[in-house]
Structures are given as structure tokens and as C-alpha cells.
Amino acid sequence: MLLLMDNFSAHEAAVELIRESNQPLKWTRIEWFPANTTSIFQPLDQGIIQNWKCYVKKQLLQFLMTEFDARRDYTKIYHVLRAIEWGIQAWESVDSTLITRCWQKGFREVEEVKEGPENNSYWAESLELIQEIQGMARSLATSNQRIEPADIRSFIHSEDERIVDSEEDITDQIIAYYSLQDNQEASVEEVAKVSVSEAIAVLNTLKLYQEQRDQLANQDLTAQLRKELRILQAEKTNLKKQSNLTGWLG
């Protein structure tokens, strides 16, 4: 199998790690695209990435608005898992027709897609979303919060995110990866573990909400909730049996 990749530093570092691992790729050949050609033919650079980032930044602003309104310190609950969830939800929000159009752009002749310094056509796919994000940023600014990007596009697609690493930088990243010290633990606020009973209570509340809605309930969601409730009820029963058995043996 042939795997084509651009020379993004994270890609190069990952390939190097795989090659040095105990399980290198056996049936996959990796070839690199020529430098500085990604934006010409890669569909993701024709508007898909920008649209995805718009949805991610929209969720970030929604999160900040909620936390500021509740007068909570958002840094206490802003973590990698939450960012990953935003990324997944953002990808699910990207419209399939937009992806199709961006693929079509990638198959045009180079002369057709060549853009001047003032022509950012890839932003055209997300104009309405950009305006919505700009409105949210302004509302945060008017509530005396320190969120007021001078250029909303720079906020969405920051130049600082374009990282070009030298071979020495990549080598340093690999060395750092293998030389992490066990005592370098991040001070992250521990999230309380949710019990089976708490999960059952939440699902029952969501199921009741679906049943009480004025509009027609989502039957697929309701069926899935019933299924999850059956699984959790069985798990709760098994845990109770194990607890009783442990007490009897003790």
C-alpha cells in the first residue's frame, strides 16, 4: 500500500517513531509530497480545514461564554479531552457538499486555482459561520472579557499554527519523546469518576426529556437510550452480586 503524506513536522516525527519502534510498517510504503505543494492539490487546503476550524473555534467561544456567565474559572475544566471532543463534533458538522466542492477544486489545473495575495477563496465556504463567530467574539468583548480578535480570520486560522521544523527540531522532538521523566506530571484537576447509578439517572432524565418534548421524539435516540439503560442496569446488578459475594466470603 502506498501512503502519500506532506512534510508536516508531526507527520515526519510520527514516521520516524514508527520506523524505530518494535512494530514498523510491513506492507506500507511512505512517499512524501514535494515541499510547498500541499495547498495546490490537497482538498483539505481548499476550504475543508478552514471550515472545520471555524466549528472548533465556535465551540470554544460557546464554552467561554458559558463559563464566564457562570463566573467559573474555565482553565480548571479546559483540557485535551474536551478539545478532542470539539474536533470530532466539528468534523461531524462539516457539510458533505462542501467536501465535494473542495475535492473538485483540487482536481483543476494549477493555473485555474492559483490565487493572488488578496484572493482567499477557501474562506468563501465559511462566510456565514465566520460572521456568527465574529458576533460571538464581540459579545464576549462587550461583557468585559479579554476576547477581541482584531482579525477574526487570524483567530480561526492563526499564522502561529503553521510550524516548519528543521531536521534538528524533529530530532529533538523524538529525543524528548523517549526521555520523558516519570516525575514530570501535569497538574491537571482530577475528574470525579461517574458511578453506574449516576449514569443511569442521567440517561433516564434524557429519556424522559425526549418523551416530554412537544415535537416528535427522536426514535433512534430513544431506542439507543433504552439499550444503554438495559446494559447499565445489568452492570449494576452484577456489581451488587459481586459485592454481596465479597461480603459473604469476608
Backbone as CSV, one residue per row, in Angstrom:
resi,resn,N_x,N_y,N_z,CA_x,CA_y,CA_z,C_x,C_y,C_z
1,MET,0.844,-1.182,0.000,0.000,0.000,0.000,0.885,1.239,0.000
2,LEU,0.522,2.225,-0.822,1.271,3.473,-0.907,0.567,4.554,-0.096
3,LEU,1.291,5.155,0.840,0.754,6.225,1.672,1.470,7.523,1.316
4,LEU,0.720,8.492,0.769,1.278,9.784,0.395,1.034,10.780,1.522
5,MET,2.076,11.487,1.935,1.960,12.431,3.048,2.725,13.707,2.727
6,ASP,2.253,14.828,3.312,3.021,16.065,3.177,4.050,16.130,4.306
7,ASN,5.028,17.012,4.133,6.152,17.037,5.075,5.881,17.914,6.293
8,PHE,4.704,17.759,6.864,4.376,18.420,8.130,5.226,17.793,9.229
9,SER,5.732,18.610,10.129,6.687,18.128,11.130,6.141,16.973,11.965
10,ALA,4.848,17.051,12.327,4.247,15.973,13.129,4.206,14.666,12.349
11,HIS,3.966,14.746,11.026,3.956,13.543,10.191,5.348,12.916,10.153
12,GLU,6.365,13.758,9.954,7.732,13.244,9.876,8.166,12.624,11.202
13,ALA,7.801,13.274,12.303,8.153,12.740,13.618,7.464,11.400,13.867
14,ALA,6.191,11.295,13.460,5.439,10.049,13.654,6.040,8.912,12.840
15,VAL,6.408,9.194,11.593,7.012,8.166,10.737,8.331,7.696,11.328
16,GLU,9.116,8.637,11.853,10.400,8.281,12.461,10.192,7.393,13.684
17,LEU,9.179,7.714,14.482,8.881,6.899,15.663,8.470,5.485,15.272
18,ILE,7.660,5.379,14.220,7.200,4.063,13.761,8.372,3.234,13.257
19,ARG,9.270,3.874,12.510,10.421,3.156,11.959,11.345,2.633,13.055
20,GLU,11.428,3.356,14.161,12.313,2.954,15.252,11.619,2.053,16.275
21,SER,10.332,1.820,16.086,9.581,1.011,17.049,9.786,-0.475,16.783
22,ASN,9.227,-1.299,17.672,9.316,-2.754,17.516,8.355,-3.286,16.465
23,GLN,7.427,-2.457,16.017,6.449,-2.883,15.016,6.410,-1.890,13.852
24,PRO,7.465,-1.844,13.035,7.459,-0.933,11.881,6.451,-1.389,10.835
25,LEU,6.111,-0.492,9.926,5.161,-0.826,8.864,5.765,-1.876,7.931
26,LYS,4.995,-2.921,7.638,5.493,-4.006,6.790,4.997,-3.906,5.356
27,TRP,3.742,-3.549,5.196,3.127,-3.586,3.868,2.756,-2.192,3.375
28,THR,3.342,-1.185,3.972,3.027,0.199,3.596,4.302,0.941,3.216
29,ARG,4.255,1.562,2.050,5.378,2.388,1.590,4.971,3.856,1.696
30,ILE,5.801,4.644,2.340,5.501,6.064,2.544,6.316,6.916,1.580
31,GLU,5.626,7.785,0.854,6.276,8.742,-0.037,5.822,10.145,0.343
32,TRP,6.748,11.100,0.257,6.453,12.475,0.656,6.141,13.338,-0.553
33,PHE,5.129,14.185,-0.407,4.837,15.167,-1.447,5.983,16.181,-1.521
34,PRO,6.210,16.771,-2.691,7.214,17.846,-2.779,6.852,18.992,-1.838
35,ALA,7.856,19.693,-1.364,7.630,20.804,-0.429,6.807,21.915,-1.073
36,ASN,5.979,22.557,-0.267,5.194,23.735,-0.675,4.211,23.454,-1.814
37,THR,3.719,22.232,-1.893,2.733,21.912,-2.936,1.381,21.521,-2.356
38,THR,1.311,21.406,-1.039,0.080,20.924,-0.408,-1.125,21.781,-0.756
39,SER,-0.956,23.100,-0.696,-2.095,24.000,-0.907,-2.615,23.963,-2.332
40,ILE,-1.845,23.396,-3.255,-2.260,23.378,-4.658,-3.243,22.249,-4.928
41,PHE,-2.928,21.052,-4.424,-3.735,19.893,-4.814,-4.460,19.204,-3.671
42,GLN,-4.140,19.526,-2.418,-4.787,18.819,-1.315,-6.170,19.392,-1.044
43,PRO,-7.222,18.578,-1.131,-8.594,19.071,-0.919,-8.792,19.753,0.426
44,LEU,-8.097,19.262,1.461,-8.276,19.855,2.786,-7.864,21.317,2.807
45,ASP,-6.911,21.685,1.944,-6.453,23.071,1.900,-7.291,23.930,0.969
46,GLN,-8.357,23.385,0.417,-9.238,24.152,-0.461,-10.465,24.675,0.276
47,GLY,-10.489,24.559,1.589,-11.600,25.095,2.366,-12.091,24.192,3.478
48,ILE,-11.727,22.917,3.440,-12.220,21.970,4.443,-11.613,22.264,5.816
49,ILE,-10.303,22.471,5.854,-9.644,22.755,7.134,-10.193,24.032,7.745
50,GLN,-10.351,25.066,6.911,-10.859,26.337,7.423,-12.255,26.170,8.007
51,ASN,-13.114,25.410,7.309,-14.472,25.195,7.785,-14.475,24.420,9.095
52,TRP,-13.627,23.406,9.171,-13.520,22.610,10.400,-13.042,23.478,11.561
53,LYS,-12.036,24.321,11.306,-11.522,25.198,12.362,-12.580,26.200,12.814
54,CYS,-13.413,26.641,11.883,-14.493,27.559,12.251,-15.404,26.922,13.290
55,TYR,-15.774,25.665,13.063,-16.660,24.983,14.009,-15.962,24.753,15.356
56,VAL,-14.658,24.458,15.322,-13.917,24.274,16.575,-13.883,25.572,17.382
57,LYS,-13.551,26.687,16.708,-13.463,27.971,17.406,-14.842,28.438,17.870
58,LYS,-15.883,28.070,17.137,-17.241,28.406,17.570,-17.560,27.708,18.892
59,GLN,-17.179,26.433,19.000,-17.414,25.701,20.246,-16.577,26.272,21.387
60,LEU,-15.356,26.720,21.064,-14.518,27.342,22.088,-15.187,28.597,22.645
61,LEU,-15.713,29.442,21.758,-16.373,30.669,22.208,-17.644,30.360,22.992
62,GLN,-18.404,29.353,22.553,-19.605,28.956,23.294,-19.233,28.484,24.700
63,PHE,-18.158,27.730,24.785,-17.667,27.245,26.082,-17.270,28.415,26.979
64,LEU,-16.519,29.383,26.423,-16.078,30.538,27.204,-17.265,31.369,27.679
65,MET,-18.258,31.555,26.800,-19.441,32.331,27.182,-20.170,31.678,28.349
66,THR,-20.312,30.354,28.289,-20.989,29.626,29.367,-20.232,29.756,30.682
67,GLU,-18.902,29.589,30.618,-18.096,29.644,31.842,-18.037,31.055,32.416
68,PHE,-17.923,32.063,31.540,-17.890,33.444,32.031,-19.215,33.827,32.686
69,ASP,-20.334,33.404,32.063,-21.652,33.711,32.633,-21.825,33.071,34.011
70,ALA,-21.256,31.871,34.175,-21.359,31.167,35.457,-20.279,31.607,36.445
71,ARG,-19.409,32.541,36.003,-18.313,33.053,36.839,-17.407,31.926,37.335
72,ARG,-17.127,31.000,36.414,-16.216,29.905,36.739,-14.869,30.131,36.064
73,ASP,-13.840,29.526,36.624,-12.507,29.584,36.031,-12.421,28.500,34.961
74,TYR,-12.495,28.901,33.699,-12.550,27.917,32.613,-11.270,27.090,32.518
75,THR,-10.151,27.606,33.035,-8.892,26.864,32.935,-8.916,25.577,33.758
76,LYS,-9.855,25.495,34.712,-9.942,24.305,35.557,-10.551,23.116,34.824
77,ILE,-11.371,23.395,33.806,-12.059,22.301,33.102,-11.774,22.308,31.608
78,TYR,-10.784,23.098,31.196,-10.395,23.119,29.783,-9.211,22.172,29.620
79,HIS,-9.436,21.032,28.961,-8.398,20.017,28.871,-8.379,19.394,27.477
80,VAL,-7.436,18.491,27.262,-7.223,17.899,25.938,-8.445,17.108,25.482
81,LEU,-9.058,16.359,26.396,-10.223,15.559,26.028,-11.340,16.438,25.481
82,ARG,-11.563,17.575,26.117,-12.611,18.487,25.654,-12.280,18.991,24.244
83,ALA,-11.011,19.312,24.003,-10.597,19.780,22.675,-10.788,18.689,21.626
84,ILE,-10.499,17.446,21.993,-10.698,16.326,21.072,-12.179,16.175,20.739
85,GLU,-13.030,16.289,21.746,-14.477,16.195,21.517,-14.954,17.314,20.597
86,TRP,-14.415,18.516,20.781,-14.766,19.625,19.884,-14.351,19.304,18.457
87,GLY,-13.165,18.723,18.311,-12.687,18.378,16.974,-13.584,17.366,16.288
88,ILE,-14.037,16.363,17.047,-14.927,15.337,16.489,-16.269,15.952,16.098
89,GLN,-16.836,16.753,16.996,-18.125,17.395,16.711,-18.012,18.358,15.537
90,ALA,-16.871,19.045,15.438,-16.666,19.977,14.328,-16.624,19.232,13.001
91,TRP,-15.946,18.092,12.980,-15.868,17.317,11.738,-17.242,16.801,11.328
92,GLU,-18.042,16.410,12.313,-19.397,15.944,12.009,-20.269,17.076,11.475
93,SER,-19.892,18.328,11.762,-20.669,19.481,11.304,-20.285,19.931,9.898
94,VAL,-19.105,19.517,9.429,-18.673,19.898,8.080,-19.586,19.224,7.064
95,ASP,-20.191,20.026,6.191,-21.174,19.508,5.239,-20.501,18.695,4.138
96,SER,-21.126,17.586,3.759,-20.553,16.716,2.728,-20.462,17.407,1.373
97,THR,-21.413,18.318,1.088,-21.351,19.031,-0.195,-20.135,19.951,-0.240
98,LEU,-19.764,20.527,0.892,-18.562,21.358,0.945,-17.326,20.514,0.648
99,ILE,-17.270,19.319,1.216,-16.135,18.428,0.967,-16.048,18.084,-0.516
100,THR,-17.200,17.827,-1.135,-17.223,17.513,-2.567,-16.693,18.673,-3.392
101,ARG,-17.140,19.891,-3.087,-16.683,21.066,-3.835,-15.179,21.267,-3.681
102,CYS,-14.676,21.032,-2.481,-13.247,21.223,-2.247,-12.417,20.183,-2.992
103,TRP,-12.933,18.964,-3.105,-12.243,17.949,-3.903,-12.211,18.362,-5.371
104,GLN,-13.310,18.920,-5.834,-13.360,19.361,-7.227,-12.341,20.460,-7.496
105,LYS,-12.151,21.353,-6.529,-11.141,22.406,-6.689,-9.751,21.800,-6.831
106,GLY,-9.488,20.752,-6.067,-8.166,20.145,-6.084,-7.811,19.485,-7.390
107,PHE,-8.818,19.143,-8.218,-8.554,18.466,-9.481,-8.432,19.429,-10.654
108,ARG,-8.556,20.723,-10.418,-8.402,21.679,-11.506,-6.934,21.839,-11.880
109,GLU,-6.721,22.480,-13.017,-5.362,22.788,-13.424,-4.761,23.801,-12.452
110,VAL,-3.444,23.765,-12.299,-2.766,24.660,-11.363,-3.053,26.109,-11.691
111,GLU,-3.089,26.445,-12.999,-3.338,27.826,-13.398,-4.715,28.295,-12.970
112,GLU,-5.680,27.360,-12.926,-7.049,27.727,-12.568,-7.181,28.060,-11.094
113,VAL,-6.432,27.361,-10.238,-6.598,27.523,-8.794,-5.572,28.458,-8.182
114,LYS,-4.672,28.976,-9.009,-3.660,29.883,-8.475,-4.322,31.143,-7.954
115,GLU,-4.006,31.515,-6.730,-4.676,32.633,-6.086,-3.707,33.767,-5.823
116,GLY,-4.191,34.979,-5.972,-3.389,36.150,-5.662,-3.398,36.397,-4.178
117,PRO,-2.590,37.359,-3.702,-2.488,37.614,-2.258,-3.789,38.055,-1.632
118,GLU,-4.697,38.651,-2.448,-5.948,39.146,-1.879,-7.102,38.179,-2.087
119,ASN,-6.826,37.064,-2.758,-7.909,36.142,-3.100,-7.874,34.934,-2.178
120,ASN,-8.663,34.946,-1.139,-8.735,33.823,-0.208,-10.038,33.072,-0.428
121,SER,-10.138,32.391,-1.580,-11.406,31.761,-1.939,-11.803,30.658,-0.976
122,TYR,-10.821,30.046,-0.285,-11.175,28.962,0.628,-12.002,29.444,1.810
123,TRP,-11.968,30.756,2.086,-12.803,31.297,3.157,-14.252,31.436,2.712
124,ALA,-14.474,31.456,1.388,-15.831,31.660,0.877,-16.777,30.556,1.328
125,GLU,-16.234,29.372,1.622,-17.066,28.246,2.039,-17.613,28.428,3.454
126,SER,-17.083,29.401,4.197,-17.442,29.518,5.617,-17.861,30.927,6.016
127,LEU,-18.318,31.734,5.060,-18.603,33.142,5.344,-19.662,33.320,6.431
128,GLU,-20.780,32.595,6.328,-21.848,32.729,7.326,-21.357,32.312,8.711
129,LEU,-20.585,31.250,8.750,-20.053,30.759,10.019,-19.070,31.763,10.619
130,ILE,-18.265,32.392,9.770,-17.308,33.397,10.236,-18.040,34.579,10.860
131,GLN,-19.118,35.016,10.216,-19.899,36.136,10.751,-20.502,35.784,12.112
132,GLU,-20.947,34.538,12.250,-21.511,34.089,13.527,-20.442,34.088,14.619
133,ILE,-19.251,33.619,14.277,-18.142,33.599,15.240,-17.745,35.015,15.632
134,GLN,-17.740,35.918,14.653,-17.387,37.306,14.928,-18.383,37.938,15.903
135,GLY,-19.670,37.618,15.719,-20.687,38.129,16.633,-20.494,37.604,18.043
136,MET,-20.126,36.324,18.168,-19.888,35.743,19.493,-18.674,36.387,20.155
137,ALA,-17.619,36.636,19.363,-16.415,37.262,19.913,-16.714,38.674,20.402
138,ARG,-17.544,39.392,19.651,-17.909,40.757,20.059,-18.736,40.753,21.340
139,SER,-19.630,39.773,21.462,-20.458,39.714,22.669,-19.607,39.421,23.895
140,LEU,-18.555,38.625,23.721,-17.643,38.376,24.836,-16.867,39.633,25.195
141,ALA,-16.483,40.388,24.164,-15.722,41.618,24.403,-16.568,42.657,25.134
142,THR,-17.844,42.752,24.765,-18.723,43.740,25.408,-19.049,43.372,26.845
143,SER,-18.839,42.104,27.200,-19.074,41.690,28.590,-17.791,41.779,29.413
144,ASN,-16.873,42.648,28.931,-15.621,42.935,29.639,-14.693,41.729,29.738
145,GLN,-14.798,40.830,28.766,-13.874,39.711,28.726,-12.785,40.003,27.695
146,ARG,-11.620,39.409,27.896,-10.485,39.722,27.038,-10.489,38.858,25.778
147,ILE,-11.540,38.927,24.997,-11.633,38.202,23.735,-12.067,39.186,22.668
148,GLU,-11.142,39.705,21.912,-11.478,40.623,20.832,-10.417,40.519,19.740
149,PRO,-10.493,39.467,18.922,-9.506,39.322,17.857,-9.618,40.477,16.869
150,ALA,-8.497,41.117,16.570,-8.514,42.210,15.599,-8.952,41.698,14.235
151,ASP,-8.519,40.511,13.889,-8.897,39.886,12.626,-9.454,38.510,12.952
152,ILE,-10.752,38.328,12.727,-11.395,37.070,13.119,-10.810,35.887,12.370
153,ARG,-10.314,36.125,11.140,-9.713,35.028,10.382,-8.390,34.591,11.002
154,SER,-7.661,35.540,11.567,-6.419,35.186,12.258,-6.719,34.387,13.519
155,PHE,-7.847,34.696,14.166,-8.265,33.944,15.348,-8.606,32.503,14.972
156,ILE,-9.267,32.327,13.827,-9.671,30.992,13.386,-8.490,30.203,12.854
157,HIS,-7.674,30.844,12.051,-6.575,30.152,11.362,-5.292,30.937,11.610
158,SER,-4.766,30.805,12.812,-3.624,31.610,13.236,-2.368,31.250,12.461
159,GLU,-1.585,32.278,12.128,-0.308,32.051,11.458,0.643,31.278,12.363
160,ASP,0.451,31.406,13.679,1.330,30.707,14.619,1.185,29.201,14.523
161,GLU,0.067,28.718,13.915,-0.155,27.287,13.807,0.653,26.671,12.675
162,ARG,1.195,27.500,11.793,1.986,26.989,10.677,3.423,26.771,11.151
163,ILE,3.716,25.556,11.491,5.011,25.230,12.072,5.879,24.539,11.029
164,VAL,7.052,25.084,10.792,8.012,24.478,9.872,9.257,24.151,10.680
165,ASP,9.486,22.870,10.916,10.606,22.445,11.745,11.762,21.961,10.885
166,SER,12.958,22.219,11.350,14.151,21.704,10.687,14.364,20.257,11.114
167,GLU,15.330,19.583,10.485,15.629,18.205,10.856,16.101,18.131,12.310
168,GLU,16.818,19.169,12.761,17.273,19.194,14.154,16.089,19.284,15.113
169,ASP,15.076,20.089,14.733,13.884,20.212,15.579,13.177,18.873,15.710
170,ILE,13.059,18.166,14.581,12.378,16.868,14.589,13.146,15.875,15.450
171,THR,14.484,15.887,15.316,15.320,15.001,16.131,15.140,15.296,17.613
172,ASP,15.106,16.582,17.952,14.908,16.977,19.352,13.558,16.500,19.875
173,GLN,12.525,16.557,19.016,11.194,16.094,19.426,11.207,14.604,19.720
174,ILE,11.910,13.846,18.878,11.978,12.391,19.068,12.726,12.056,20.349
175,ILE,13.853,12.759,20.583,14.630,12.530,21.805,13.798,12.865,23.038
176,ALA,13.082,13.992,22.960,12.246,14.401,24.092,11.153,13.384,24.366
177,TYR,10.622,12.774,23.287,9.550,11.786,23.441,10.039,10.583,24.245
178,TYR,11.275,10.136,23.968,11.788,8.942,24.625,12.441,9.233,25.973
179,SER,12.649,10.490,26.293,13.328,10.824,27.544,12.417,11.527,28.542
180,LEU,11.110,11.277,28.415,10.172,11.873,29.373,10.400,11.279,30.762
181,GLN,10.427,12.123,31.758,10.642,11.669,33.128,9.303,11.370,33.798
182,ASP,9.288,10.311,34.602,8.053,9.913,35.277,7.568,10.957,36.277
183,ASN,8.521,11.746,36.803,8.130,12.721,37.820,7.612,14.019,37.237
184,GLN,7.554,14.119,35.887,7.043,15.328,35.246,5.558,15.154,34.968
185,GLU,4.768,15.204,35.992,3.335,15.016,35.859,2.647,16.366,35.785
186,ALA,1.726,16.478,34.840,0.987,17.740,34.684,-0.006,17.892,35.827
187,SER,-0.135,19.119,36.300,-1.074,19.406,37.387,-2.463,19.648,36.804
188,VAL,-3.160,18.554,36.509,-4.496,18.627,35.936,-5.510,18.254,37.005
189,GLU,-6.556,19.011,37.086,-7.592,18.738,38.081,-8.251,17.399,37.778
190,GLU,-8.254,16.511,38.753,-8.789,15.172,38.557,-10.307,15.216,38.428
191,VAL,-10.803,14.535,37.405,-12.240,14.489,37.165,-12.838,13.334,37.957
192,ALA,-13.885,13.609,38.700,-14.523,12.578,39.520,-15.112,11.481,38.637
193,LYS,-14.921,10.232,39.054,-15.431,9.101,38.292,-16.944,9.002,38.443
194,VAL,-17.622,8.830,37.320,-19.083,8.725,37.319,-19.480,7.292,37.654
195,SER,-20.369,7.121,38.616,-20.821,5.788,39.006,-21.889,5.287,38.046
196,VAL,-22.141,3.989,38.105,-23.179,3.390,37.257,-24.541,3.986,37.592
197,SER,-24.811,4.169,38.864,-26.102,4.733,39.280,-26.292,6.148,38.744
198,GLU,-25.217,6.946,38.766,-25.298,8.310,38.240,-25.549,8.304,36.742
199,ALA,-24.882,7.387,36.038,-25.080,7.288,34.589,-26.512,6.883,34.259
200,ILE,-27.062,5.948,35.033,-28.447,5.514,34.823,-29.407,6.673,35.054
201,ALA,-29.166,7.451,36.095,-30.036,8.596,36.405,-30.017,9.620,35.275
202,VAL,-28.839,9.889,34.726,-28.725,10.864,33.637,-29.445,10.369,32.387
203,LEU,-29.262,9.092,32.046,-29.925,8.540,30.862,-31.439,8.538,31.031
204,ASN,-31.916,8.235,32.232,-33.362,8.278,32.485,-33.906,9.692,32.325
205,THR,-33.131,10.680,32.773,-33.544,12.081,32.613,-33.622,12.455,31.140
206,LEU,-32.614,12.049,30.361,-32.605,12.349,28.928,-33.748,11.628,28.214
207,LYS,-34.021,10.396,28.612,-35.123,9.633,28.026,-36.460,10.310,28.327
208,LEU,-36.624,10.778,29.570,-37.851,11.472,29.955,-38.006,12.774,29.174
209,TYR,-36.901,13.476,28.974,-36.930,14.726,28.200,-37.403,14.458,26.777
210,GLN,-36.895,13.392,26.173,-37.303,13.047,24.810,-38.797,12.733,24.748
211,GLU,-39.294,12.033,25.758,-40.706,11.637,25.773,-41.635,12.821,26.019
212,GLN,-41.142,13.866,26.703,-41.982,15.018,27.043,-41.918,16.143,26.021
213,ARG,-41.103,16.009,25.015,-40.968,17.079,24.020,-42.254,17.241,23.223
214,ASP,-42.556,18.484,22.856,-43.758,18.766,22.069,-43.655,18.173,20.676
215,GLN,-42.461,18.263,20.093,-42.283,17.701,18.759,-41.996,16.213,18.862
216,LEU,-42.041,15.547,17.715,-41.852,14.103,17.679,-40.471,13.736,18.205
217,ALA,-40.427,12.793,19.118,-39.157,12.387,19.715,-38.284,11.680,18.691
218,ASN,-36.993,11.775,18.903,-36.028,11.076,18.056,-36.066,9.594,18.420
219,GLN,-36.697,8.799,17.559,-36.898,7.388,17.871,-35.588,6.621,17.950
220,ASP,-34.626,6.989,17.080,-33.330,6.304,17.108,-32.619,6.562,18.432
221,LEU,-32.671,7.818,18.888,-32.031,8.158,20.157,-32.730,7.468,21.319
222,THR,-34.062,7.453,21.291,-34.825,6.805,22.365,-34.502,5.321,22.443
223,ALA,-34.417,4.672,21.282,-34.083,3.246,21.251,-32.674,3.003,21.787
224,GLN,-31.752,3.885,21.428,-30.377,3.747,21.914,-30.304,3.955,23.420
225,LEU,-31.098,4.895,23.928,-31.129,5.133,25.375,-31.647,3.907,26.118
226,ARG,-32.708,3.298,25.582,-33.247,2.083,26.215,-32.185,0.981,26.247
227,LYS,-31.467,0.850,25.129,-30.428,-0.179,25.044,-29.331,0.067,26.073
228,GLU,-28.864,1.317,26.161,-27.810,1.648,27.118,-28.286,1.455,28.553
229,LEU,-29.561,1.781,28.812,-30.105,1.598,30.158,-30.135,0.125,30.543
230,ARG,-30.505,-0.739,29.597,-30.516,-2.183,29.878,-29.107,-2.672,30.212
231,ILE,-28.131,-2.189,29.454,-26.744,-2.601,29.689,-26.263,-2.146,31.066
232,LEU,-26.569,-0.891,31.401,-26.127,-0.353,32.689,-26.855,-1.005,33.862
233,GLN,-28.144,-1.307,33.677,-28.891,-1.985,34.741,-28.300,-3.362,35.008
234,ALA,-27.930,-4.070,33.932,-27.310,-5.387,34.092,-25.958,-5.263,34.788
235,GLU,-25.199,-4.226,34.412,-23.899,-3.998,35.052,-24.068,-3.683,36.536
236,LYS,-25.085,-2.891,36.863,-25.341,-2.545,38.263,-25.721,-3.783,39.067
237,THR,-26.539,-4.650,38.468,-26.947,-5.891,39.141,-25.749,-6.789,39.399
238,ASN,-24.855,-6.904,38.396,-23.662,-7.739,38.555,-22.743,-7.194,39.642
239,LEU,-22.606,-5.866,39.673,-21.769,-5.258,40.707,-22.328,-5.530,42.101
240,LYS,-23.666,-5.505,42.211,-24.306,-5.764,43.501,-24.093,-7.207,43.927
241,LYS,-24.191,-8.138,42.946,-23.976,-9.552,43.251,-22.543,-9.780,43.720
242,GLN,-21.581,-9.146,43.029,-20.178,-9.300,43.410,-19.927,-8.744,44.806
243,SER,-20.579,-7.609,45.100,-20.422,-7.001,46.425,-20.976,-7.909,47.514
244,ASN,-22.144,-8.506,47.250,-22.749,-9.413,48.235,-21.895,-10.656,48.440
245,LEU,-21.321,-11.163,47.321,-20.485,-12.358,47.412,-19.212,-12.068,48.190
246,THR,-18.633,-10.884,47.931,-17.420,-10.497,48.655,-17.694,-10.374,50.152
247,GLY,-18.855,-9.780,50.491,-19.213,-9.637,51.902,-19.459,-10.977,52.565
248,TRP,-20.059,-11.907,51.807,-20.345,-13.234,52.362,-19.055,-14.006,52.603
249,LEU,-18.112,-13.904,51.633,-16.840,-14.607,51.781,-15.991,-13.992,52.880
250,GLY,-16.151,-12.656,53.064,-15.357,-11.985,54.103,-15.835,-12.364,55.485
